Amino acid sequence: MELQGGLRKAVFAGAAALASLALTPGSAHAADGRFSYITTDGQLIHVDRAPSGTCLQLQAGAVRFENGTSDSAFLYSDAACGSGNEVAQVDLFWNAPAGVEALSVRLDKV
């Protein structure tokens, strides 16, 4: 009888593990293409196939941004893509107004 109880627990544990895998969301896709930006000190940075749906910090801040990806780029004035800190939605180009810089970006399908 103890063997049956142990087998039952093993089957239940296996079923629970499979169910948790089925409920786990899939990984984010990579946006096709490249985005580029110019930092506040004039450096040009290129990023290829960035993950979609993930907040990425923009090294040294961006004052110009070119989106050549398959997603829309959302630029933020903080490093964590914070709600209420969105600077712009960029489908092609963005030039920062005086005194503004983007510190993070999130690529998403719209």
WOWO-V264545 format. One record per helix or strand of 3 or more residues. SS is the DSSP state (A for helix, B for strand). FROM is the first residue (numbers start at 1). LEN is the number of residues. If there is no record, write none. Layout:
<<SS & FROM & LEN> <SS & FROM & LEN>>
This chain:
<<A & 2 & 22> <B & 33 & 7> <B & 44 & 5> <B & 55 & 15> <B & 72 & 5> <B & 86 & 5> <B & 93 & 3> <B & 102 & 7>>
